[in-house]
Amino acid sequence: MANYTFDTRPLAQGGEKDIHRGRCVETGMDVVVKFLRRPYSEAEKRRFALEIERMLKAKPSAGAALTTIFDHNLDHDPPFFIEEFVPDGTLAMKMAGVFAKRQVFSEGAALGYCRQALALLQGLGDRHGQAQSWDSVGLAHHCLGNHQEAVHAYRTALDLFRELDDRVNAAATLDRLGDTYQVTGRTAHAAVAWRRSLAIFEELGRADADLVRAKLHGERTASRGMPLPAPER
């Protein structure tokens, strides 16, 4: 922990942890420092340590790792993790870059890493991390053509982001959910998801609104005159 500094005011707070923006003193790299709020039993610590060790050692041939754990100490008071800072959105945005460069290899490698992350985060009670991981699972399924699974993962992420009142990431997930609906021909559902995403981005003054607006403009003719489905949850 001596090699890192962090802001005293948290970026976000949840039932199990406080998340702070930090920086590595040696490299100047931005990081996220997560302080866990409850003490953990020795058995829990051993299990989490093994999960972390697997994640630290995981080096799939095509670079599947979605985020990097730089440091952790479950015996510290309070216990903490120091992770890579992923700006402006969820891990899915980073994952999208991996897919775009054709570095993703197989469904098993991408989804296997996400499942490891989910298992660890569920054990820690990190609901925000779970939401980000579900969003990444959705993107992986979308890019691999598993569209029904993608919809399920995105909607799970969306429910969690809404519970946490994380409107930016909820809007980003709605945008990606619309993409999945669009490629499966469910254009009316896509339009509903994109409209909800656009409304949030516009209210928050986010530049992402322009991209979503362009998608809606492209679907306007196809959607005109069609009955709209029930709004997405």
C-alpha positions in Angstrom: 0.0 0.0 0.0 3.0 2.3 0.5 3.4 2.6 -3.2 0.0 4.0 -3.7 -1.9 7.2 -2.8 -5.7 7.6 -2.9 -8.3 10.3 -2.6 -10.0 10.4 0.8 -13.4 11.0 -0.8 -14.7 7.8 -2.3 -15.8 7.5 -5.9 -18.6 5.1 -4.9 -19.8 3.3 -1.8 -21.7 0.1 -1.5 -22.9 -2.3 1.2 -19.5 -4.1 1.3 -16.9 -1.7 0.1 -15.7 1.9 -0.5 -14.1 2.6 -3.8 -11.4 5.3 -4.1 -9.5 6.8 -7.1 -5.8 6.3 -6.5 -2.4 6.6 -8.2 0.8 4.5 -8.2 3.6 6.7 -6.7 6.3 5.0 -8.8 4.6 5.0 -12.2 1.9 7.6 -11.9 -0.7 5.1 -13.2 -4.3 5.7 -12.2 -5.7 2.9 -10.1 -8.9 2.0 -8.1 -8.5 1.2 -4.4 -11.3 -0.9 -2.9 -11.6 -1.1 0.9 -13.7 -3.9 2.2 -16.0 -3.0 5.1 -16.4 -6.3 7.0 -13.7 -8.6 8.4 -13.3 -12.0 6.8 -12.7 -15.4 8.3 -9.5 -17.2 7.7 -11.3 -19.7 5.5 -12.8 -16.9 3.4 -9.3 -15.2 3.1 -7.8 -18.5 1.9 -10.5 -18.9 -0.7 -10.3 -15.4 -2.0 -6.4 -15.5 -2.0 -6.6 -18.6 -4.2 -9.0 -16.9 -6.6 -6.8 -13.8 -6.7 -3.7 -15.9 -7.4 -5.5 -17.7 -10.3 -6.5 -14.3 -11.7 -3.0 -12.9 -11.3 -1.5 -15.9 -13.1 -4.0 -16.1 -15.8 -2.3 -15.1 -19.1 -4.5 -16.4 -21.9 -2.8 -16.3 -25.3 -5.0 -13.5 -26.6 -5.0 -11.2 -23.6 -8.3 -12.1 -22.0 -7.7 -10.3 -18.8 -10.2 -7.5 -18.5 -8.6 -5.7 -15.5 -5.5 -6.1 -13.5 -5.1 -6.6 -9.8 -1.9 -4.8 -8.7 -2.0 -5.4 -5.0 -4.2 -6.8 -2.3 -4.1 -7.5 1.4 -6.9 -9.4 3.1 -5.2 -9.1 6.5 -5.0 -5.3 6.4 -7.4 -3.3 8.5 -9.5 -2.7 6.4 -8.8 -5.4 3.7 -8.2 -3.9 0.3 -7.7 -4.5 -3.4 -5.8 -2.2 -5.8 -7.0 -2.6 -9.4 -6.5 -1.1 -12.8 -8.6 2.1 -13.3 -11.0 1.7 -16.2 -12.2 5.2 -17.1 -15.7 6.1 -18.4 -17.7 2.9 -18.2 -17.5 -0.7 -17.6 -14.9 -3.4 -18.3 -17.0 -4.2 -21.3 -15.6 -1.1 -23.0 -12.0 -2.4 -22.6 -13.2 -5.8 -23.7 -14.7 -4.3 -26.8 -11.3 -3.1 -27.8 -9.9 -6.6 -27.4 -12.6 -8.0 -29.7 -12.1 -5.2 -32.2 -8.4 -6.1 -32.5 -9.4 -9.8 -33.1 -7.4 -10.8 -30.1 -10.2 -12.9 -28.6 -9.6 -16.5 -29.1 -12.5 -18.6 -27.8 -15.7 -18.4 -25.9 -14.2 -20.6 -23.1 -11.3 -18.2 -22.5 -13.3 -15.0 -22.4 -16.2 -16.3 -20.5 -14.1 -18.4 -18.2 -12.2 -15.3 -17.0 -15.5 -13.5 -16.5 -16.9 -16.4 -14.4 -13.8 -16.4 -12.2 -14.3 -12.7 -11.6 -18.0 -13.2 -10.8 -17.2 -15.9 -8.3 -14.7 -13.8 -6.5 -16.9 -10.6 -6.5 -20.0 -12.5 -5.4 -18.0 -13.9 -2.5 -16.8 -10.4 -1.6 -20.3 -9.0 -1.9 -19.1 -6.5 -4.5 -22.3 -5.8 -6.3 -20.8 -3.1 -8.5 -18.1 -5.4 -9.6 -20.7 -8.0 -10.3 -22.6 -5.6 -12.5 -19.5 -4.8 -14.5 -18.7 -8.5 -14.9 -22.2 -9.3 -16.1 -21.9 -6.5 -18.6 -18.7 -7.9 -19.9 -20.3 -11.4 -20.1 -23.0 -9.8 -22.2 -20.5 -8.3 -24.6 -18.6 -11.6 -24.9 -21.8 -13.5 -25.8 -22.8 -10.7 -28.2 -19.5 -10.9 -30.1 -19.6 -14.6 -30.2 -23.2 -14.7 -31.6 -24.9 -16.0 -28.4 -27.5 -13.3 -28.4 -30.1 -14.8 -26.0 -27.3 -15.2 -23.4 -26.1 -11.7 -24.1 -29.6 -10.3 -23.4 -29.8 -12.2 -20.2 -26.4 -11.0 -19.0 -27.1 -7.3 -20.0 -30.4 -7.3 -18.1 -28.8 -8.8 -15.1 -26.1 -6.1 -15.2 -28.8 -3.4 -15.8 -30.8 -4.5 -12.7 -27.6 -4.3 -10.5 -26.6 -0.9 -11.9 -30.1 0.5 -11.2 -30.1 -0.9 -7.7 -26.8 0.9 -7.2 -28.1 4.1 -8.8 -25.2 4.0 -11.3 -26.9 5.8 -14.2 -23.9 6.1 -16.5 -23.2 2.4 -16.6 -26.9 1.6 -16.8 -27.1 3.8 -19.9 -24.1 2.1 -21.4 -25.6 -1.3 -20.8 -28.9 -0.2 -22.3 -26.9 0.9 -25.4 -25.2 -2.5 -25.8 -28.5 -4.3 -25.1 -30.0 -2.3 -28.0 -27.1 -3.4 -30.2 -27.9 -7.1 -29.4 -31.6 -6.6 -30.2 -30.7 -4.8 -33.4 -28.5 -7.6 -34.8 -31.3 -10.2 -34.1 -33.9 -8.2 -36.0 -35.8 -7.0 -32.9 -35.5 -3.4 -34.0 -38.4 -2.1 -32.0 -36.9 -3.5 -28.8 -33.5 -2.0 -29.8 -35.1 1.5 -30.3 -36.7 1.3 -26.8 -33.4 0.4 -25.2 -31.5 3.1 -27.1 -34.1 5.8 -26.2 -33.8 5.0 -22.6 -30.0 5.1 -22.9 -30.1 8.4 -24.8 -32.4 10.0 -22.2 -29.9 9.2 -19.4 -26.9 10.3 -21.4 -28.6 13.6 -22.4 -29.7 14.3 -18.8 -26.1 13.8 -17.6 -24.6 15.8 -20.5 -22.5 12.8 -21.7 -20.9 12.8 -25.2 -22.1 9.2 -25.5 -25.5 10.6 -26.4 -24.3 11.5 -29.9 -23.5 7.8 -30.7 -26.8 6.5 -29.4 -28.7 9.3 -31.2 -27.0 8.2 -34.5 -28.2 4.6 -33.9 -31.7 5.8 -33.3 -31.6 7.9 -36.4 -30.6 4.8 -38.4 -33.5 2.8 -37.1 -36.2 5.5 -37.3 -37.5 4.5 -40.7 -37.6 0.8 -39.8 -39.4 1.4 -36.5 -42.0 3.9 -37.9 -45.5 2.5 -37.8 -44.5 -0.6 -35.8 -46.0 -1.3 -32.5 -43.5 -0.8 -29.7 -42.8 -3.6 -27.2 -43.1 -3.1 -23.5 -40.2 -1.0 -22.2 -37.1 -2.8 -21.0 -36.9 -3.3 -17.3 
